[in-house]
Every structure is written in C-alpha cells, then in structure tokens.
Amino acid sequence: MTTAPRWLRTAAVLAALSLGSIAAQAQEIVVSAAASLTNAFQDIGKAFEKTQPGAKVTFNFAASGALLAQMTQGAPVDVFASADQETMNRAVTAKLIAEGTRADFVHNTLVLIVPATAANPPQKLADLTGDAYKRISTGTPASVPVGRYTMESVQQAGLTAALEPKWIYGESVRQVLNYVARGEVDAGFVYRTDAMIERDKTKVALTVPTSTPISYPIAQLAASKNAATAKSFVAFVRGAEGQEILSRYGFSKP
C-alpha cells in the first residue's frame, strides 16, 4: 500500500480545517437590536444556539437610530430589530432590508418612572410641571424611539413648552433608566420592560398613552452573508419559544 506524501497529507488536513472554518462562519450572525431588547434577546440568543448546533449569535445593542446609522455606514449586520416602525421604514428606504423579511414581533408600553425613594410620585403628566420635577429624562428624539413616543405624548397633553427646560436626554432608553435608578433625574420615560429590570431602584408612576402603538419590527439585512441562519433566528424570535422569553420580560404579542 502506497503512503501519500507528507505534503499531500498536510494539504488535505489544512483543506479540511479550512472547510470547517468556512462552515462555522456560515452559521455566525450579527444581530443589531434596540437597547430595550437587551436582556430578552440575550436569553433568546442562548436558546437559539442550543437548537442550532454550530450557530453563534453576536449582539449589538443600542438606540435604534444609532444602529441604523451604523448599518448605513456599512456595518456587517445580518438581522435588525427596531423599537419603532419609523426607523425600520428608513432602513427599508435605504434598501438595507431584504425584501419580504420584515415582520412585527412584539409590543411595548410607555411608562413614567421615578426613583424608588420618591415620596409623592406624579399622578398625571401635568404634575411634572411642578417644582418637584426639575430634571426629567427621555431618549434623544432624533435617534431614540422612546424619545419620539415621549414627545408625542407630551405634545398631546399640551405640556411641550412647560417641560422643555427640564429635559435631560439619554443616548438610549437604558441610559434613561440608569439616570432614574441612580437618582440623577427626578423622573424618566422608559418602556415598561425596562422598568421591570430595576424594580428595586425605580417605580412606575404612570402608564403613558401613546397615539402611535409601540411595536417592534424585525428583518433580515439584504447584505447578510449568512441569510439561512439569519432567517432561522428571525423565525425563532417569532416562534413559541422566542415569544415565551419575550413575554417573561414584559413584552406582549403583536
């Protein structure tokens, strides 16, 4: 029996390792998701990887507008989950989204929170005009969806001018949550799901009605190099197990 030359055997091993590496890379995806999805999506990622041997999900969490800016500038992303429809609409207009992959997957609720130690929480939005509330936080409206929802509600209540000098803007809804939890502001507008995370440091004073439903869309990126795994991840998020995890964190079905 003739033994293959050492160089040939080495080449075969290297080729096999290379193919294995390519196969592994084909199952790796990057998911850019709204900051409010952080905890729920981290759990979803772990659950998804268990159902897809070899799959690896890397998350990038930030305000939806900041994520859109990154993708517009060429950031390699496979799946995008936004906290509002407007940002996803802009992604579609920029031709970043794979056609036919966009779908709503959860709803949320806007709430007003105060530090847990606050003695007399506001009973209505108009109470925020009082001297007890000198610093009020929400997300930067231009890039953070919770900021836009907040401004719509404040405008509907006729409080735009009265509250204008009091705003402290955060780069994401989680930054707003942190401001309130640390007592750096007197009140803040966040999603109910965020308030649930800091129950020992904050408390919900009001549920704030919004004219625009707070619905989250998810979609594959047109430039995704791992479309099959991206498609599987989106299906998992929308499926029974993904929805159950989202429900545990306070999200509701669309």
C-alpha positions as CSV (number, residue, x, y, z in Angstrom):
1,M,0.0,0.0,0.0
2,T,1.4,3.4,-1.1
3,T,1.5,6.1,1.5
4,A,0.6,9.6,0.3
5,P,3.5,12.1,0.5
6,R,3.6,14.1,3.7
7,W,2.9,17.4,1.9
8,L,-0.2,15.9,0.4
9,R,-1.5,14.7,3.8
10,T,-0.7,18.1,5.3
11,A,-2.6,19.9,2.4
12,A,-5.6,17.6,3.0
13,V,-5.7,18.4,6.7
14,L,-5.4,22.1,6.0
15,A,-8.2,21.9,3.5
16,A,-10.4,20.1,5.9
17,L,-9.7,22.7,8.6
18,S,-10.4,25.5,6.2
19,L,-13.7,24.0,5.1
20,G,-14.7,23.5,8.7
21,S,-13.9,27.1,9.4
22,I,-16.0,28.3,6.5
23,A,-18.9,26.1,7.6
24,A,-18.7,27.6,11.1
25,Q,-18.5,31.1,9.8
26,A,-21.6,30.4,7.7
27,Q,-23.6,30.0,10.9
28,E,-22.4,33.1,12.7
29,I,-24.7,36.1,12.6
30,V,-24.7,39.6,14.0
31,V,-28.0,40.9,15.4
32,S,-28.3,44.7,15.9
33,A,-31.2,45.2,18.3
34,A,-32.8,48.1,20.2
35,A,-31.4,48.6,23.7
36,S,-34.7,47.7,25.3
37,L,-34.4,44.2,23.9
38,T,-31.0,43.6,25.6
39,N,-32.0,41.1,28.4
40,A,-34.6,39.3,26.4
41,F,-32.5,38.9,23.3
42,Q,-29.5,37.6,25.3
43,D,-31.7,34.8,26.6
44,I,-33.1,34.2,23.1
45,G,-29.6,34.0,21.7
46,K,-28.6,31.3,24.1
47,A,-31.8,29.3,23.5
48,F,-31.4,29.7,19.7
49,E,-27.8,28.4,19.8
50,K,-29.0,25.3,21.7
51,T,-31.5,24.5,18.9
52,Q,-28.9,25.2,16.1
53,P,-25.6,23.3,16.8
54,G,-22.7,25.3,15.5
55,A,-24.7,28.6,15.3
56,K,-23.3,31.7,17.0
57,V,-25.2,34.9,17.6
58,T,-23.3,38.2,18.3
59,F,-25.5,41.1,19.6
60,N,-25.0,44.8,19.1
61,F,-27.4,46.7,21.4
62,A,-28.0,50.5,21.1
63,A,-30.7,53.0,20.2
64,S,-32.5,52.1,17.0
65,G,-31.4,55.3,15.3
66,A,-27.7,54.7,16.2
67,L,-27.9,51.1,14.8
68,L,-29.4,52.4,11.6
69,A,-26.5,54.9,11.2
70,Q,-24.1,52.0,11.7
71,M,-25.7,49.9,9.0
72,T,-25.9,52.8,6.6
73,Q,-22.2,53.2,7.0
74,G,-21.6,49.5,6.1
75,A,-21.5,47.7,9.5
76,P,-21.8,44.0,8.8
77,V,-25.2,43.0,10.2
78,D,-27.5,40.1,9.5
79,V,-30.6,40.9,11.5
80,F,-32.1,44.2,12.6
81,A,-34.7,44.6,15.4
82,S,-36.0,48.2,15.9
83,A,-38.1,49.6,18.8
84,D,-40.2,51.6,16.3
85,Q,-41.6,51.4,12.8
86,E,-40.1,54.8,11.7
87,T,-36.5,53.6,12.0
88,M,-37.3,50.4,10.1
89,N,-39.0,52.4,7.4
90,R,-35.8,54.4,7.0
91,A,-33.9,51.2,6.7
92,V,-36.2,49.9,4.0
93,T,-35.9,53.2,2.1
94,A,-32.1,52.9,2.3
95,K,-32.5,49.4,0.7
96,L,-30.8,47.8,3.7
97,I,-33.6,45.3,4.3
98,A,-34.1,42.0,2.4
99,E,-37.5,42.2,0.7
100,G,-40.3,40.3,2.3
101,T,-38.5,39.6,5.6
102,R,-39.9,42.5,7.7
103,A,-42.3,41.5,10.5
104,D,-43.6,42.9,13.7
105,F,-42.8,40.6,16.7
106,V,-43.7,42.4,20.0
107,H,-45.4,45.4,21.5
108,N,-44.4,47.5,24.5
109,T,-45.8,50.3,26.7
110,L,-44.5,53.7,27.6
111,V,-44.3,54.5,31.4
112,L,-43.1,57.3,33.6
113,I,-40.8,56.1,36.3
114,V,-39.3,57.8,39.4
115,P,-36.6,56.7,41.9
116,A,-37.9,54.1,44.3
117,T,-37.4,56.5,47.2
118,A,-39.7,59.2,45.7
119,A,-42.3,60.0,48.3
120,N,-45.0,61.6,46.1
121,P,-44.9,60.2,42.6
122,P,-46.8,62.2,39.9
123,Q,-50.4,61.2,39.4
124,K,-50.6,62.7,35.9
125,L,-48.3,64.2,33.3
126,A,-49.2,67.7,34.3
127,D,-47.7,67.1,37.7
128,L,-44.3,67.2,36.0
129,T,-44.6,71.0,35.6
130,G,-44.2,71.4,39.4
131,D,-41.1,72.4,41.2
132,A,-40.5,68.8,42.5
133,Y,-39.5,67.8,39.0
134,K,-36.6,69.9,37.8
135,R,-34.8,67.2,35.7
136,I,-36.8,64.8,33.5
137,S,-35.2,62.3,31.2
138,T,-36.1,60.6,27.9
139,G,-34.2,59.5,24.9
140,T,-32.9,61.9,22.3
141,P,-36.0,62.2,20.0
142,A,-33.9,62.3,16.8
143,S,-32.4,58.9,17.3
144,V,-34.1,57.1,20.3
145,P,-37.6,55.9,19.7
146,V,-38.7,56.2,23.3
147,G,-37.9,59.9,23.0
148,R,-40.2,60.3,20.0
149,Y,-43.0,58.4,21.8
150,T,-42.5,60.7,24.8
151,M,-42.6,63.9,22.8
152,E,-45.8,62.8,21.1
153,S,-47.5,62.2,24.4
154,V,-46.2,65.4,26.0
155,Q,-47.5,67.4,23.0
156,Q,-50.9,65.7,23.2
157,A,-51.0,66.7,26.9
158,G,-50.2,70.3,25.9
159,L,-47.0,70.3,28.0
160,T,-44.3,70.8,25.4
161,A,-43.4,74.4,26.3
162,A,-43.7,73.8,30.1
163,L,-41.4,70.8,30.1
164,E,-38.8,72.0,27.5
165,P,-36.3,73.4,30.1
166,K,-36.4,70.2,32.1
167,W,-35.3,67.6,29.6
168,I,-32.1,65.5,30.2
169,Y,-31.7,63.4,27.1
170,G,-30.2,59.9,27.0
171,E,-28.5,58.1,24.2
172,S,-30.7,55.1,24.7
173,V,-33.7,54.1,26.8
174,R,-31.3,52.1,29.1
175,Q,-29.3,55.3,29.8
176,V,-32.6,57.0,30.8
177,L,-33.3,54.0,33.1
178,N,-29.9,54.4,34.7
179,Y,-30.4,58.1,35.3
180,V,-33.5,57.4,37.3
181,A,-32.1,54.4,39.1
182,R,-29.1,56.5,40.3
183,G,-31.4,59.4,41.3
184,E,-29.7,61.7,38.8
185,V,-33.1,62.9,37.5
186,D,-36.5,63.2,39.2
187,A,-38.4,61.2,36.6
188,G,-37.9,59.4,33.3
189,F,-39.9,58.0,30.4
190,V,-38.9,54.4,29.5
191,Y,-40.7,51.2,28.4
192,R,-42.5,49.0,30.9
193,T,-40.0,46.2,30.1
194,D,-37.1,48.5,31.2
195,A,-38.8,49.5,34.4
196,M,-39.2,45.8,35.3
197,I,-35.4,45.4,35.3
198,E,-34.7,48.0,38.0
199,R,-37.7,47.3,40.3
200,D,-35.6,47.8,43.4
201,K,-34.3,51.2,42.4
202,T,-37.3,52.6,40.4
203,K,-41.0,52.5,40.4
204,V,-43.7,53.2,37.8
205,A,-45.7,56.3,38.5
206,L,-47.8,56.4,35.4
207,T,-48.6,54.4,32.2
208,V,-48.4,56.9,29.4
209,P,-50.8,56.7,26.5
210,T,-49.3,56.9,23.0
211,S,-51.0,57.8,19.8
212,T,-48.6,55.6,17.9
213,P,-48.6,51.9,19.0
214,I,-45.2,50.8,20.3
215,S,-44.5,47.9,18.0
216,Y,-41.1,46.3,17.2
217,P,-40.3,45.1,13.7
218,I,-37.5,42.7,12.9
219,A,-35.9,41.9,9.5
220,Q,-33.0,40.3,7.7
221,L,-30.4,42.6,6.1
222,A,-30.1,42.5,2.3
223,A,-26.3,42.3,2.6
224,S,-26.3,39.4,5.1
225,K,-23.7,36.8,4.2
226,N,-25.5,34.3,6.4
227,A,-29.0,34.5,5.2
228,A,-30.1,31.0,6.2
229,T,-29.1,31.4,9.8
230,A,-30.5,34.9,9.9
231,K,-33.8,33.6,8.6
232,S,-33.8,30.9,11.3
233,F,-33.1,33.4,14.0
234,V,-36.0,35.6,12.9
235,A,-38.3,32.6,12.9
236,F,-37.1,31.6,16.3
237,V,-37.8,35.1,17.7
238,R,-41.3,35.0,16.3
239,G,-41.9,31.4,17.3
240,A,-43.3,29.9,20.5
241,E,-40.1,29.7,22.5
242,G,-38.9,33.2,21.5
243,Q,-42.3,34.7,22.3
244,E,-42.3,33.0,25.7
245,I,-38.9,34.5,26.6
246,L,-40.1,38.0,25.4
247,S,-43.3,37.6,27.5
248,R,-41.2,36.9,30.6
249,Y,-39.5,40.2,30.2
250,G,-42.8,42.1,29.8
251,F,-43.3,42.3,26.1
252,S,-46.7,41.5,24.6
253,K,-47.6,39.8,21.3
254,P,-48.3,42.0,18.3
